[in-house]
Amino acid sequence: MRKRTLSREIALQALYQLEVRGDEIIKEIDSFCRKQTKEAEISDFAIMLVKGCFPAIKEIDKKITSISKHWDLHRMPVIDRNVLRLACYELLYVSDIPPKVSINEAIDLAKKYSTEKSGLFVNGVLDKVYSRYVKNEGKDQKDTSGSKEKVNLKTGKRSGGDLHIHTDFSDGTASPEKVIEEALKLNLHTIAITDHDSIDAIEIAQSICNRKGINIIPAVELSSYHRTADIHILGYFIDIKNSALLGKLAELRLERIERIKKITKKLNNLGVDINPQEVFDIAGKGSPGRMHVAEALCKRGSCCNIRESFQRYLADECPACVPKMTLTLKEGIELINSSGGIPVYSHPGTTQRDELIPKMVEYGLQGIEVYYPTHSPDDIKRYLQLAKEYDLVVTGGSDYHGERRPDLKLGGITVGNSIIEKIKKRHDNMIGMLSHNN
């Protein structure tokens, strides 16, 4: 059996599980697919199919419904429905697979897992989808780009977005070029590079994304504090030329340098032989932080891995931790708002400061990162409820750091196009209000 055929069978099983058990298990999909086969090539393609298809299901279902008028989609057998979704995802969003292959593979899946009649039915529906939406698609698409006043997103075959990505301009290991290359392989519609206290990667990435046809939201992850708590605030659709933002980022970079010196001094006092320059060499052009210290500790053999470095020395309230004290929580949220951005509470389940959310809303918080790798189904449910209660937009992403955190895969957590559009709409409304007030 061909490898991609096996991948499609695994992807079909995963889509079935998502429908039966609920979409809160999306974060389990990687492990589910990898348990079905020892070959990474097979599981990786299956994961790509599921992670691409899942955020696009609403759009796919609309197209299936539009050409199967005598069939209620949700009364179709669950296998048939998901075979159609999987095949339509390939037809509509994956350009490097011949349509004939996608259709024939779907027919075989339907015959194997459903009935002989299902194969005929799937064939008929997919032929119509291909004729109406694929054969003559793309003739009228226009290439739109962002402006300072209103950011427009391109429309195309790609789907979903990873809105939490770090590059080697902060504490990630992948260059902006590499991030975009991987996003294209995953067929992502939108990415947001959210480097810590740095926007240096954005212009480079924007130039590449414009050439490659992938959307990028200008973004940042600011380090703020409340009392002794380190709280990160994501900012989406920021104006990267805003003078106040640029000035504060310069201050934060200087603070990071001084903080590394203080952390290494604390480590020396604890008997760990390490000097600041080792950390700066690892950070390179990136903004130096605890992740770089953790790597230096591992290289010296003082710790076995990044996790141990944080647990023993660097996490909040650990003996070598030095809080960042340049930007208060209120100042961070206000800074993003003043630069035309949407301030979002980052990985709240990790920070565990839910009691501060009402205060953050008072400061001008506009969103909350609901979908995050370590958030449990209960976390997601709670933060969705809080988003509804406080009228906050919902975001999500992988928190990709490249090889420095290999467990967090680019595209491991994505949000659908509809969520991205809601963030964009919130931004456009805010810009409109600011323009009106001025």
N, C-alpha and C positions, 0 to 999 in steps of 0.2 A: 504494500500500500504506500502511495506517495506521502511524503512528509507533510505537505500542506493539507492533504485530505485528512490526515490524523489531527492536524491542528484545528481544522474546521469541526471535526467531531468533538474535540475537547471544548472548543468555543461554544458549540451548541449546548453541551452539557452545562457550561457555566451560565449561559443566558437562561437556561431552564431553571437553574438554581436561583438566579436573581429574581425571576418572576415568581417562583414558588415561595421563596423564603424572604423576599423583600430586598430593596436596593441598599439597605444598610450593610449588606455583606460584600459590597463592591471592593472593600479593602482586603478581603480574603481571596480575591480572584487570583492574584499572582501565585499564592501558595497552592490553591486548588489546581491550577493548570500545571504547575511543576510537579505535583504529586502524580499526575496521570502519565508522565513520561520522563525518562532519564535524559532525553536529548533536548538540550537547550534551544536548538533551532526550532523544534516543534512547539515547545511550550511558549517561546518568545513570540512566535507568530500568532498563536492562539490568544495570548494576552493582548497583543496589539489589536486583534479583531474585536475582542470583548470591550477593551478600554475605548476603542474608537466607536463601536456600534452603540454602546450603552448611552452615552450622552446625546446621540443623534436619534434615539428611538422615536421621540415624538414626531420629528420631521419625516422619518421613514414611514411611520404608521399613517401619516396624512397621505403620503403618496400611494401607499398600498390601498388605503381606503378609497382614494379617488378613482382607482381603475378596477376595483372589485365591488361595484355598487350593490350587487345582489348578495354580498357576504358581509356580515358583521364581523369585523376583525377580532373582536374579543369573544366571539362565539366559535371561532376556528379552534381546532385542536391546538393545544399549547405548543406541540412540536412543530406543526405546520407554521404557526405564527412566527416562531423564532427562527426556523429555517429561512422564511421569507425575509425577516429582518436582517439576518446575517448576510444573505445574498445581496439584498438591496444596499447594505452598507458597502459591500465591495463594488457594486455597480456604480453607486453614486459618489463614493468618496475615495476609493483606492484606484488610482489611475494606472498602476503598473500591472494589473491583472486583466487579461483579455475578458470581455463580457461573456463570451461563450464558455470559458472555463468556469466562471462564477455560477452561471446558470446550470451547467451540467453537474457541477459538484453539489449544488442545492437539490437538484432532482434526485441524485443518488442518496443524499442524506435523508430526504423525505421517504424514499422507498425503504431505506434501511431501518429508520427509527419510527416511521409511521405506517402508511399503507401504500399499496400500488397506486390507488386513486390519488393519494396525496402527491405522488410524483407528477401525475398529469396536471393536477391543480396548480402546483408550484410552477411548473413549466409555463402554464398559461398566464399566470399573474406576472412572472418575471419577464416574459416576452413583451407584455404591455408596458411594464415599468421601463424596460430598455427602450422601446420605441418612443414613448412619450418624454422621458426625462434624460435619457443618455445619448441617444443617437444624434440629436440636434442641439444638445445643450451647449451653453457657454458662448453663444454668438453675440449676446447682448450685454455681457458682463462688462462693467466699467471698473477701472482701477482708481479707487478713491484713496486719499491720504488725509492725515490729521491736520488740523489747524489749531491755533492757540485757543480759539473760542469754542470750537466744537470738534470733538474727536470722532471720526467716522471709522467704522470697521468694514473691511472688505468682506464680500460674501464669496464663497467658492465651495469646492468639494470637501475641504477639511472640516473637522468637527471638534468641538470641545477645547478646553484650555487648561494649561497648568499655570496658575497665577502666583506661584511661590518658588522662585528659582534663584540660586546664587552662582556667581561666576568667580573666576580667579581675581576679580577686582575687589572681592571681599574675602570670604573664607571658603569659597568653593575651589575646586581644582580644574574645572573646565573653562575654556575660553568662551567668549560670546559666540564665536564662530562654531565651536563644537556643540554648544547648547542648541543653536539653531539647526545644525545638521541633524542632531538627534530628534529634535521636535518635528522636523520634516519627515523623518523615517516613521515617526509615530502618527503622522497625519494630523497633527494638532492644528487647530484653526488659529489659536491665540496663545501667546506666552507673555509673562510679565517677569522681567528680571528685577529682583528685589534685593539687591546687595545691601549689606549692613552699612548704613551711614555713608553710602557712596552711590553716585549716579554716573560714574565714569564709563561704565560699560554700555550705557543706553544709546548714545549717538552711534557708536560702532555697530551695535545690534540693529538699530533702526535702519541704517544704510543697507545692511545685509538682508534684513527682512523685506524691505521694499523691493529688492531684486528677486528674492526667492518666493514672494507671494504669501508670506505668513504675517499675521498681525502681531504687533507688539504694543503692550500698554506701558508707557513710561511709569516707573514705579521705584520705590525705595522701602527699606525696612529700617525705621529709626529706633535707636536705643534710648529709652526714657526711663525715669525712675519715679517711684512713689514710696516715700520713706526709704526702706531698705530693699524694696522689691524692684528687680530689673524687668521692665515691661516693654515689649516690642510693639510698635505700631506700624503697620503697613500703610503706604500711601500710593493710591492708584490714580493714573491720569494727571500726575503732577506736571507743572511747568518747570522743565529742567533748566531754564534760563532765569528763574526767579532769584533775585539778588539776595533776599532774606534767607532762602533755602540754601543757596550756595555758601553764604557766610557762616551759617550754623553748621553745615557739613564740614567746613574747614576747621571750625572749633572742635567738632567731635573727633576729627582725625587727630588733632593735637592731643586731645584727651586720651585717645586710644594709645598713643605712643607713650605718654606718661604712665598710663595704667599698666602697660606691659612691664615697665621698669619697676613699678610697685609690686606687681605680682611676682616677678622673678626674685625681688628682694625678699618677699615673704617666703618663697620656696627655699631660698638660700638659708634663711633662718630656721627652716624645718629640716635642714640637712640635705637638700636637693641641690646638686651642683648644676646650675644653669645660668646663662647670662642673656640679657635682652637682645643682643645682636643675633643670637641663634634664632630667636623668634622672628625678628625682622627679616632675616634671610629666608625663612620659610614663607612668610607673608608675601615677600616680593613686592609687587605693585599693589597688592590688596591692602585693605584697611586691617591692621593687625588686631587680633582679638584672642579670646580664650581658646578657640579652636586651634590656633597656631601654636599656642603654649602647649596644649594637649599633645599635638604632634611632636613638638620638641621633646616632651617628656618620654614619649614612646621611642623616639630615635635614640635617646640616651639610655633606654632600658629601665627608666624609673617606673614606668607603667607598661602594662601589656597592650593596652588599646585606648582609644579615645574615651570610651565609656568609663574605664577605670580612672583615667586622668581627672575627669570631672567629679566622679564619686569621691575620690580621695582628697582632691585639692581645690578644684576650680568652680564647682557648682555653688549656687547661692548658699551662704552661711558655712561653706567649707573653709579650712584654715588659710588658703592662699587666695581666696576670692577678694576682689577689690571692686566695689560697686561703681558704676558709671554715674557721675553726678552733674553732668553738663546740662542735661535737658530734662525738665520735669515732665510728668505725664501730661499735664495741662498744656505746657509749651509745645510738646510734640504734636498733639492733636491740632492745636491752633496753627502751628507751622505748616502742616500739610493742607489744612483748609485755606490758609492765606496764599499758598502756592497753587491754588486751583485744583487740589487733589481730593480724593476720597479717603479719609482716615479709617483704618480697619484694625480692630483688635486682633493681634496675631496669636496663633496657637493658644487659645485661652485654656484649653484642657491641660496644657503643660505648665502654664504660668500659675493657674489655680488662684485667680484673684477675681472670681465672679462677683464678689460683693462690691467691686469697684465699677462695674458696668454702668449703673445709674449715674455715677459721678462722671464717667467718661462721656456719657450721652450729654450731660450738662456742658461738658467742655467742647462738644461738637463732633463726637464720634458718629460715623455714618455707616459702619459695617462691622461684621464679625466673621472671622475665619472659621467656618463650621466644619468644612471637610479638610481633615489633616491626618497624616499617617497614624498618629498614636491616639486619635480620638476613638473611643468606643461607640457602639450604637447608642448607648445611653447618653454619652456626651453630645453626639450629633442631634439627638432628639431634644436635649435640653437647650442647646444653642440655637436650634431652629425656633424653638418657642420664645427664647429671649429676643431673637431677631424680629420675630413677629410683634412681640410686646413693645419693643422700643423703636419699631420702624427702621430696622437696620438692614442694609443689603447683605446678602450671603456671599461669601467667597470660599475658595479652597485651592489647595495646591500641594505639591509633593515635598517642599522644602529641600529640593535637590541641592546637594553639595559636591557632586562628583565622587571621586574616589575617597574623599575624606569621610563620607558617610555612605558607604556602599549599599546599605540597607534601604536608602531612600532613592528610588529610581525616578528619573525624569518621566513625567506622565503617570507615575504611580497613583497619584490622586489628581483627578481632573474635574472640572465643572462644565456643564452644558452651555451651549451658545446662548440659551435664554437667560442664564444667570449673568453671563458676560454683558448681555444687552441691558440688563437691569442696572448693573454697575455703571455702564456708559450713560444710561438715561439719567441716573442720579447725578452724575458729573455734569451732564449737559444742563440739567435743571439748575444746579448750583451756579454754573457759569452764567446762565441766563439771569438769575437773581442778582448776582454780583454786578452784571452789566447794567441791569435796570436801576440798581441802587446808586450806581455811579453816574 
